[in-house]
Amino acid sequence: GPGSVPWGQSAFLGIVNVITRWPSTEGERVTGHVRFGTLSTFEGFASAEGSHRWLDYFISTTQRTTEGPRTHLDDSIVADVGVEPSAEVSPPIFGGGGDTQNGRDRYHDVLAKIRIDRRFDLLVNYVVNFTQFEISRFGSLLPPDNLGSWRTEDLLLSASWQDELPSNFRYRISASRYAHTSFENYVVHPHSTYLPHGFSSVQGNDLEPSVNHLAEARLHHSFDTGTLVNRALVGLAFLHQQLPDMYASLTGPDGPPLEPELDIGAHEMTTLSGFVVDDVGLFDGKLVLSGGIRYDNHRPFASALSTQAGILGGIELLRAKLVYSEGFRPPSANDMYSTKGTKGNPVLRPERSRALELELSSHVAWFRGRLGGSVIRLEDLVRLEDVDPALAMQGFVYRPENRASTKI
């Protein structure tokens, strides 16, 4: 279920833990493969890895291109939207169906990991993804010279140091920098006789990325007396998020705007967190009790307190697990600060999740079975509300509010 106590914000419904591999044997190894397929699909992968007494490394790269499946539209708007019928101007017409003329999508990534003396880890991951769209939001075909597109670029840099301490203590100190750039040409309607430039929205910032800096320190302790086993975790984390100016520039009958239109001004957000998790095992593991708490001091939105607790017990034939956990997810920058279409609401609260889960498991001879169920309550969910007439006159359509909740 939710895991915000050990992992922080956006661990809302569950956690996916991705561990990229390390070299498993001494020496060097080079791997590569190439794939070709229909739809102009190509994929190439290459990696090199090595393991020595004090140095381990893994480097890989992936290249992928594809045009994807073509789509047939029986009916498509091909004339002008919103043009009043008259003797000189025909009304919007239909019947412009056909097959999409696909643009090529491209993906590229590079990953490098280095471990020194089994204590110091470095990681670099760079990913570029470029996708093109052949159908507009109103279902009309887009000509090959007027396709929509979305380009994202991600760069992750991280370093960590971990080591053992006396008396069964172990620590880990880490720091990372994640930069994300997004730029989208969102085509609403293709160009035509009366809309020579079409109608689209250019969104994002293709020059400055949004940047996240995370520093974290974790201290682990464990002891085992035979009857009692205890594992404890104490941690501190500092997260700094920096958002650049984000633009939403509309084109129209007069062509692209002379200047980019600002949607979200540059903002900074910080979070200082402290968390404790403890697991106690009794009677040779027949009973395990777990509990944890985390406090996140956010700026500029509201702070959050998250808890979790669990109990696991039984014998080999039948075991039961009951877990309560909480999660939270801060509002998006668009919901808080947007000035185009959506009226940003800077006083939004983080969305919350609370889950109660029960699982029974049995292993008898050849039979292995699991039976479980969960109830998850989502609260303070952000919902887009219609604006009042005064805001509508200013060009706004929605205003985000913490108005929704649901149970799963």
Secondary structure, 3 states (H helix, E strand, C coil): CCCHHHHCCCCCCCCCCCCCCCCCCCEEEEEEEEEEECCCEEEEEEEEEEECCCEEEEEEEEEEEECCCCCEECCCCCCCCCCCCCCCCCCCCCCCCEECCCCCEEEEEEEEEEEECCCEEEEEEEEEEEEEECECCCCCECCHHHCEEEEEEEEEEEEEEEEEECCCEEEEEEEEEEEEEEEEEEEEECCCCCCCCCEEEEEEEEEEEEEEEEEEEEEEEEEECCCEEEEEEEEEEEEEEEECCEEEEECECCECCCCCCEEECCEEEEEEEEEEEEEEEECCCCEEEEEEEEEEEEECCCCEEEEEEEEEEECCCCEEEEEEEEEEECCCHHHHHCCCCECCCCCCCCEEEEEEEEEEEEEECCEEEEEEEEEEEEEEEEEEEECCHHHHHCCCCEEEEEEEEEEC
